[in-house]
Amino acid sequence: MVLFNQVYCIDYNGWISGASTAPPPKQVDFSSQTIPELIYTRASSDRVAAVFDAEKVSLTFAKVVTEMEALAAGLLSTGLAPGDRILICGSNHSQ
């Protein structure tokens, strides 16, 4: 995971950039899975998934799943259906 000021990064590979000279254990094929699928495969993990440097907050994969499902439920309650496309714009923060 690479940390930047006020930017979050999701570490799908479980490897902290610069922390080791060893290569990442397994590269993720982003073309074969959606972001939710990638997160669900790591949902039971208490590993840190996202870091919000400006807030000094980090989220585990399990917490990201909880937040992701709450957002999905809210979007579905508006009448969106599977396959509909949306655009979400926002600043980088943990909320």
WOCORMO-V270732 format. One record per residue. PHI is phi in whole degrees, 0 to 359 (none if undefined). PSI is psi in radians with two decimals (999 if undefined). D_CENTER is the distance of its C-alpha to the mean C-alpha in Angstrom with 2 decimals. Layout:
phi:PHI psi:PSI d_center:D_CENTER
phi:PHI psi:PSI d_center:D_CENTER
This chain:
phi:none psi:2.31 d_center:11.60
phi:254 psi:2.25 d_center:13.52
phi:259 psi:2.28 d_center:13.94
phi:237 psi:2.73 d_center:15.43
phi:297 psi:2.10 d_center:17.18
phi:63 psi:0.43 d_center:15.21
phi:233 psi:2.44 d_center:12.26
phi:254 psi:2.65 d_center:8.76
phi:228 psi:2.41 d_center:7.35
phi:260 psi:2.21 d_center:4.68
phi:262 psi:1.52 d_center:7.55
phi:287 psi:-0.41 d_center:7.98
phi:268 psi:-0.15 d_center:11.64
phi:70 psi:0.59 d_center:12.19
phi:227 psi:2.28 d_center:14.33
phi:265 psi:2.03 d_center:14.89
phi:301 psi:2.29 d_center:16.57
phi:85 psi:-0.21 d_center:20.08
phi:275 psi:-0.29 d_center:20.21
phi:209 psi:2.65 d_center:21.95
phi:271 psi:-0.14 d_center:24.12
phi:287 psi:2.57 d_center:23.12
phi:289 psi:2.80 d_center:21.02
phi:303 psi:2.56 d_center:17.58
phi:295 psi:-0.62 d_center:18.37
phi:204 psi:2.20 d_center:17.04
phi:281 psi:2.49 d_center:15.74
phi:271 psi:2.34 d_center:13.25
phi:268 psi:1.69 d_center:15.07
phi:291 psi:-0.29 d_center:12.89
phi:279 psi:-0.24 d_center:16.08
phi:255 psi:-0.13 d_center:16.44
phi:220 psi:2.65 d_center:13.26
phi:278 psi:2.91 d_center:11.18
phi:300 psi:-0.80 d_center:7.39
phi:301 psi:-0.69 d_center:8.12
phi:299 psi:-0.73 d_center:10.52
phi:298 psi:-0.71 d_center:8.50
phi:289 psi:-0.74 d_center:6.40
phi:300 psi:-0.60 d_center:9.94
phi:292 psi:-0.27 d_center:11.62
phi:242 psi:0.22 d_center:10.13
phi:298 psi:-0.53 d_center:10.33
phi:279 psi:-0.05 d_center:13.52
phi:280 psi:2.43 d_center:12.39
phi:265 psi:0.21 d_center:12.99
phi:293 psi:2.62 d_center:11.50
phi:290 psi:2.27 d_center:9.53
phi:255 psi:-0.67 d_center:5.81
phi:223 psi:2.47 d_center:5.93
phi:234 psi:2.29 d_center:9.51
phi:247 psi:1.64 d_center:11.53
phi:300 psi:-0.77 d_center:14.73
phi:297 psi:-0.55 d_center:17.12
phi:267 psi:-0.16 d_center:16.56
phi:58 psi:0.78 d_center:16.48
phi:236 psi:2.46 d_center:13.63
phi:230 psi:2.64 d_center:10.91
phi:238 psi:2.44 d_center:8.69
phi:278 psi:2.89 d_center:8.86
phi:300 psi:-0.68 d_center:7.09
phi:299 psi:-0.72 d_center:10.04
phi:292 psi:-0.67 d_center:9.59
phi:299 psi:-0.69 d_center:6.18
phi:298 psi:-0.80 d_center:8.40
phi:302 psi:-0.82 d_center:11.21
phi:293 psi:-0.71 d_center:9.95
phi:297 psi:-0.74 d_center:8.79
phi:291 psi:-0.62 d_center:12.25
phi:294 psi:-0.74 d_center:14.07
phi:297 psi:-0.79 d_center:13.08
phi:299 psi:-0.75 d_center:14.10
phi:298 psi:-0.72 d_center:17.27
phi:297 psi:-0.73 d_center:18.13
phi:294 psi:-0.73 d_center:17.93
phi:296 psi:-0.57 d_center:20.00
phi:291 psi:-0.27 d_center:22.48
phi:274 psi:-0.09 d_center:23.31
phi:105 psi:-0.03 d_center:24.62
phi:297 psi:2.60 d_center:21.90
phi:237 psi:2.75 d_center:22.19
phi:307 psi:2.33 d_center:20.19
phi:98 psi:-0.35 d_center:20.46
phi:294 psi:2.63 d_center:20.81
phi:251 psi:2.49 d_center:18.96
phi:224 psi:2.86 d_center:17.67
phi:235 psi:2.24 d_center:16.65
phi:243 psi:2.13 d_center:14.62
phi:242 psi:2.38 d_center:15.57
phi:191 psi:2.97 d_center:14.97
phi:277 psi:2.88 d_center:14.97
phi:278 psi:1.82 d_center:12.29
phi:207 psi:2.93 d_center:12.51
phi:281 psi:-0.17 d_center:11.05
phi:274 psi:999 d_center:12.86
